[in-house]
Amino acid sequence: MAELVRTNNVGVIAAIEALLSGEDIPYQVADRTMSALEGSIGAIQMRVLVRDDDEERARELLTDADLGNWLRERR
């Protein structure tokens, strides 16, 4: 799995989920529950993950939607 975004900004997460869903790109939001449990103080951030095969397409989609500044560096 490739990590696209790591943030506590629920608005950004919701926008990314809508974009990925709209393009039928499977994704997972990891640590959503842990982020909420810790009280959103920023210690645990939510991570948007996609399959490695979908990473390039997902990155292009987010960049085209002016969300490219939220993308994590590739590893």
C-alpha positions, -999 to +999 in steps of 0.1 A: +000+000+000+012+035-008+006+064+016-008+094-001-017+118+027-012+120+064-032+146+083-057+153+110-077+176+088-111+158+084-121+182+056-092+172+035-097+135+043-134+138+032-125+156+000-099+129-009-123+101-001-149+117-024-124+120-052-110+085-049-145+070-046-157+090-076-129+074-097-134+039-083-099+039-067-099+016-037-084+033-006-082+029+032-081+056+059-058+042+085-057+054+121-090+072+118-103+058+151-070+063+170-068+099+158-103+105+172-095+087+205-064+107+212-085+139+211-072+153+178-042+169+195-021+159+165-002+130+180-017+104+157-026+114+122-050+097+097-033+082+067-049+077+032-036+046+016-041+032-019-028+001-036+006+004-052-009-001-086-033+029-081-007+053-066+002+072-098-035+076-108-044+087-073-016+112-071-026+127-105-062+130-093-053+148-062-029+171-080-055+180-106-080+188-078-054+213-062-048+189-033-012+181-044+003+201-016-011+174+008+007+145-009+034+127+010+068+122-006+072+088-024+093+062-006 
